[in-house]
């Protein structure tokens, strides 16, 4: 009996130690996040002893994260028959899988920006906390991804806090209007409105970098093209991660990389275009330059950094943007992640490939501001 009592006490102590050690190790008490991190660590250990002969340069950490993504459940095809229900489930799914929680010391402040009676929400992000000096400090205006149908400050704040710390910049997150409630190009109107509102606050365009991922990368390009059309001062540079530059989904990589892409496992092409364009679908094609920046002009673009993985369906979108930018004599830098997934730099906490690319972007930003 005394042996069982001692074993029980030891077990309780071990459980308590683990319950304390794991949150301390990963800096969070969010249970789904901690569960994912523990699973990732166990898979990493497994892959450390089982190299991939076809992809020898990939780290065990990356392959472990890739495996976790492949285990994600997909929405059943029949759910897309009800767009409102499908969108609701997609948004809930994304919010419940927060891969980068917000650090407790990161400061986030909301502000409503107004330009010509057009109001839009933005969030100032500073890690560590600081007060943005509008006439001197550098600013990263960030447009989130999510296919224009999901994504918000809740799902992006952890990543944007990391960018603020790494780049030593204030980040301004735009909460643009989402489809299908607000069809394209409403998001572009919001992006241009917040940019003009910032300029009206005595922030110089030379202090600003624009950055976005996936649909937010496409929005970054669309916004810059609109600024050029309206002959407004341009930002110092633009950074796009896996930009969705052609919403008609016509590039060959959508077929070539379909089975490789662990992020964008989605076959509802026509359904998605319908959600984005809505009532505009009859008079606005998906390959129109107002919604697909690939088909717009890159003449006069500011310095541009493009990043993409070679194992994603949007690979050709990025390559085609790079080719058009080069043809237009833009100062453009292209970085590909061999065998890497869609928007892989966002998962900086899980594998070194992501951190290396973000460090390359940091150095690029520093160079552009020093010129």
Secondary structure, 3 states (H helix, E strand, C coil): CHHHHHHHHHHHHHHHHHHHHHHHHHCCCCHHHHHHHHHHHHHHHHHHCCCCCCCCCCCHHHHHHHHHHHCCCCCCHHHHHCHHHHHHHHHHHHHCCCCCCCCCCCEEEEEEEEECCEEEEEEEEECCCCCCCCCCCCEEEEECCCCCCCCCHHHHHHHHHHHHHHHCCEEEEEECCCCCCCCCCHHHHHHHHHHHHHHHCCCCHHHEEEEEECHHHHHHHHHHHHHHHCCCCCCCEEEEECCCCCCCCCCCHHHHCCCCCCCCCCCCHHHHHHHHHHHHHHCCCCCCCCCCHHHCCCCCCCEEEEEEECCCCCHHHHHHHHHHHHHCCCCEEEEEECCCCCCHHHHCCCCHHHHHHHHHHHHHHHHHHHC
